[in-house]
Amino acid sequence: TEWLDERRAAFLDAITILEELSQRLGQPSDYAWELLAHACQQTGQWQRLLDIAAAAIRANSQSVQAYHMAGLAASQLYGLRSEEARKYYVKYLELEPDAKKTAFVRELFPDL
């Protein structure tokens, strides 16, 4: 568990650095927000992940990855099949052409 604690601390440090950088830039680049989002995912910071993904969606309403991450965060915060998660996954399905990547969503929400 010591290794896991060290890894979590490193992710938290990375999150802090990336947040400071994105604030200085005014808006995170695609690369920066995705790094930040993955760090939040790895550390279970679901509300922060949802906030980051929502900001990415506001910056680029066609961001497949942002809708995917928002759906993931919402499913962790509000429930796997919650309406909040569904809202993001509907848009994810619209934007992602690869059926293999979206198969999990269709299992969660068969009516989509």
ZITA-V473360 format. One record per pair of residues at least 6 apart in sequence whose C-alpha atoms are under 6 Angstrom apart, sorted by the first residue. I is the first residue (numbers start at 0). GAP is how many residues later the second one is. Records with the same first field share a line. If there is no record, write none. Layout:
# ZITA-V473360
I: GAP + GAP
This chain:
# ZITA-V473360
10: 28
14: 21
21: 6
36: 12
39: 9
45: 27
49: 20 + 23
52: 13 + 17
56: 9
63: 28 + 31
66: 21 + 25
67: 24
70: 14 + 17 + 18
73: 10 + 11
74: 10
